[in-house]
Amino acid sequence: MTRSRILMATMCGALAAACASTSIAMVHSTSVLAAGMFVDHKARTRAQADAGSQSWWAGFEDPAMNGLMAASRGGNAEAGIAATYIALKVKTLELVYLENTRAAVARQTLLIKGDALPHDDFAKQLAERQAAAQATIGKLQAQRASYVAYLARQCRMSNAALEEMLADALQDKSLPRFAAEVPRELPMAVLANRNDINLAAALYDADPSAMPAGSIDAAADETLDIEVPGKPLYARAIAQAREQVAEALRRLQMQSDIANTAYARVVNARQAFEASKLRRDRGEISEVQLMEDFQGLLLDLHVLAAANGELALAWVVLMGSIGSGASIDTVADLRTGESGQADQLPFLHKVSRKLRNP
């Protein structure tokens, strides 16, 4: 029993490190920079002056991301760099959870070896689960390698140098989070910062700073007429820009809800796992069952990592839509990957409850 508990403690060590930095997706402390991004035009100008030379990605308050932007020497791929760095962090964390899953399955296989099981398909299920985990680990490693290669190209350095630069950041299991509340709506004035609106204003002799009053919310009606001085084509450009911002805002709000739901599930799963450990110590359930509950927690942590990553990407898209970032095309390209295959959440076998003692 003592040796079994030592093995269990070793297996859970990596999980504890990852769990220690897992927190709710919403951030309630707002930086000076982030606070100025969603206010009216004059207040925005004052906030930007207070923020000095800080750029939009400073809202993530992530030193490694700042280092990547500096190393890229002001290229035109800031959004792509931010999105790829976020994806790299997510895949790194998913690997931790999946490697723990593989270890838990291996432990179960060892524990049931030679035993007569009440359900004779469990050993086969474990073998399939271990094979699936191994295959997914390989895919995650390949995805990570492609992200490292992209960042290395953007920063004009070797893959090895890039990995050395990000070593501490990737060892840290926390994910980038934007230091601002998810806005319910945005003032129309944010459109004045977009390049396409400034170009349209120049073409049609309009003043981009003279945006119509009102706000942009996630339920914005793209068919609603916008009254602005200038030619009708300028009004159409504003309407199209408003719909793009509204869509980015819808996505951000949706991802925030998903991340908060995933966080709540992790809280419940962690409490359930702690209860299972107490039951195991009292002899009410077996260690094999404890490993099943451990894998259930890992699955919820895996989903939370993916959800928080999507939330961070949604912030990148929103910042690009209001003209605070460069092109956001790379964010969309990242979803298909360099191979053209969809980058889906890696499959984790649904854990069994067959062994639980009544």
N, C-alpha and C positions, 0 to 999 in steps of 0.2 A: 504493500500500500504506500509506503514512504517513497519508494523508487517511482511508482506511478505518479505520485503528486509532484515529484521533482521534474519529471518529463512534461507534465502538464504545465507547470510553471514556466519551463523553458519555451514551450510552444506558444504560450500566451504573451511572452515578453515583447515580441514585435508588435502584437496587437495593442498592448498597453501604451507603447510609444505613439502609435498612430492615433489611438483614441484620445490621448491627452490633448491633442491639438484640434480635435473635431469639435466644432462649435456651430451655433446657429448661423444660417446663411445671412440673415439681416444684420447690418452693422449700424449701431445707434450713435457712435461717435463720428461726427462729420468734420472732415478736414476743411481748412480755409479755402483751398482750391475747389473741392467738390461743392462746397456751399454756394459758390458763385456761378455754378454751371447752369442752374435752372431758374434764375431770377430774371427780372426785367433788364433791358439793355444797359441802362445807366448804372444800375447796381452791379451788373455783371462786370462792367468796365472797372469799377472800383475794386471789386473782389479780385480781378485778374491782376491789378496793380499791387494789391496786398500780397498776392501769391508770388510776385516776382517773376522769375523766368520759368516757373514750373510749367510742365506740359500736361496734357490730359491724362497720360498714364500715371502721373504722380498720384492720382486719386487712389490707385491700388496700394500705395505706400509699400512697395515691394522693391528692396534694394537690387535684387537680381534682375528684375525687369528694367529698372533704371540703367543698370550696367549694360544690358543688351542694347538698349536704345542708344547709349553713348558709343558703344563699340560699332554700331551700324553707321555711325557718322552722319546722322540726319538723312538717311535714305528715305524713299517714298513707300516704305513697307512697315510703318509703325504698327498698324492694326494687325498685319500678318505676323509680326514678331510677337506682339502681345498674345494673340490667339494661339500661336504655336507653343509659346512658353507655358501658357495655361494648360494646353493639351498634354504637354510633356509632364507637367506636375501631376495631372490627373492619372495618366498612364503609369507613372511611377508608383503612385499610391495604390492603384488597382493591382499592380504586380505584388505589392506587399500583402494585400488581402488574399490574392489568389495563391501565392506561395504558402501562406498560412493554411488555406483550405487544403492544398495538396498534402501538407504535413499532417493535418488532422485526419484526412482520409487514410494516409499511410499508417497512422497510429491505430485507427479503427481496424484496419486490415490485420495488423499484428495482433491486436487484442482478441479477435474472433477466430484466429487461425486454429484449426483443430477442434473448435467447439461446434456442438450441434445447435443450430439456430432455429428459433421458432418460425422464422421466415427464410426459406432456403434461397430466395432470390437476392438477399441483401449483399452477399459476397459479390455476386455478379454486378449489382448496382454500384458497389464501391469501386470495382475494377473499371466500369464505364466512367464513373465520376472522375477517377484519377486520370484516365486517358484524356477526357475532355479538358480537365484542368491543365494538363501538360500541353495540349495543343493550343489552348488559349494563351498560355504563358508565352509560347513561341510567337504568336501573332502580336501580343503586346510588346514584346521585345523588338519585333520588326517595326512596329509603329513608332516606338520610342527612337529607334535608330534613324528613321526618316525625319522625325522632328529635329533631332540633333543635327542632322546633315543640313536641313533648311536653315536653322539658326546659325550654323557655322558659315554657310555661304553668305548670309546677310551681314554677318559680323567680320567677314573676310579673315577667317582663321580656320585652323584645322579642327576636325571633329574632336580630337583628343584635347586640344586647348580649350574648346568650348565646354566639354564635359568637366574639365578641371575648374573652369570659371564658375560653373553652376553646381559644383560638388556639394557645397554647404546648403544651397537652396534646395537641391533634390533630396538631401538627407533630412531636411526639415519637412515634416509630413503635413504642414498646414498648406492650404490653397490660397491663391491670391483672392482678396475680397475688396471690392470698391468701397471706399470710406464715405458712403452717403446713403441716406434713406432712398428706397425706391420711390420715385415721384409718382403721384396720382395723375398729374397733368403738367404740361410745360407751357410757358408763355410763347405766343407766336413770335416774339422777338428773337428766339433762338435761331430762327431760319435765316436771319441776317448774317450769320457767320458761315453759311454754306457757300462754297465756291460757285455752284451752279446758279444760285440766286444772285450773287454778285455779278456773274457774267450776264445773266438775263437783264439785270438792272442796267448794265452798261449798254446792252444792245437796244433796250427800249426806253432809254432816258428816264429811268426811275431811281428813286432813292431807297436803297435796301434797308436803311435804318428806319424808314417810315413804314414799319409793318402794321397791318391792321390790328386793332385791339382784339383781345380774346385769348383763348388758350387751346392747346392741343391735348386731347385725351385719347385713351385707348379706343374709345367708341366714336372717334371722329368720322364724320360723314364726308367721303371724298367727293360726293356730288354737290355739296353745299357751295353756292357761289361765294367768291371772295371779292369784296370791293376794295380795290387799291387804285391809286392814281397811276396812270400809264396805260399802255396798250393791253388788249385782252390776252395776248400771248404771255405777258408778264404775270398776269393773274393766274393763268394756267400753270405756269412754272411754280408759283407759290403753292397752288393747290396740290400739285404732284409732290412737292417737297414736304408739305404738311402730312400727306398720307404716308410717306416713307417714315417720317418721324413717329407718326401714330402707330404704324406697324412695329417699329422697333420698341416702342413703349409697351405695346401689347405683349410682345415676346418677353420683355424684361419682367413685367408683372406676373406673367404666367410662370416663368422660370423661378421667380421668387417664391410663389406659392408652392411649386413642386419641391423646391429645396427645403422650405420650412416643414412640409409634410414629411419629407425624407428624414429630416432631423428629428422630428417627433417619433418616428418609427425607431430610429437608432436609440433614442433615450429609453423607450419601452423595451427594446431588444437587449440593451445592456443590463437593465434591471432584471429582466427574465433570466439572463445568463448568470448573474450574480446569485439569483435564487436557485438556479440549477446547481451551482457549485456547492451551495449549502446542502442541497438535497443529496448530492453525491457524497459529501462528507458524512452525512447521517446514514448512508447506505440505502437510501430510498431509490436511487437510480444508479445505473452503471456508468463507468467511464466512457463506454461506447456511446451511450445516450448523451453524455456531456459533450462529447465531440460533435454530435449532431446539432446540439444547441449552439455550440461555438460556431459552427458553419452557418447557422441561421443568422447570428450576429454579424459575421463577416459579410454575408450577402447584403444585409441592410447597410453596412458601412460602405460597401462597394457602390450601391445605388446612391448613397449620399455623396460620395466623391464625384460621381458622374453628374449629379444634379447641381452641386456647387460649381463644378467646372462649366456647365451650361449657363449658370447664372453669371459667372464672370465673363463668359463670351458674349452674353446678352448686353452686358455693360459696354463692352468694346463696340458692339454694333450700334448701340444707342449713341455713344460718343461720336462715332463716325457719321451717324445720320444728322446730328446737329452741327456738323462741321468742325468738331474739335479734334478729329483724327484724320489720317490719310485714307486712301481707298480701303474699303472693307471687303473687297472681293476675295481676298485671301481667306477671310473667315469662312466664307461659303466653300471655297476650294478645299479647306481643311477637312470638311465633312466627307469628301469623297476620297481624299488621300492621293498620293502620287500614283498609285496603281489603278485608280479609278474605281476601286471597290468601296462600298459604303462602310464608314467607320462606325460600327454598331457596338453597343454595350456588350462586352464579352459575356458569353454564356456561362452561367454557374448552375450546376445541377441543383434542383430543388431538394432540400434535405428531407430525410425521411423521419417520420414519427412512429414507425412500427415498433421500435424497441422500448418506448417509454413504458415504465411500469405503471399500472393503474393506481 
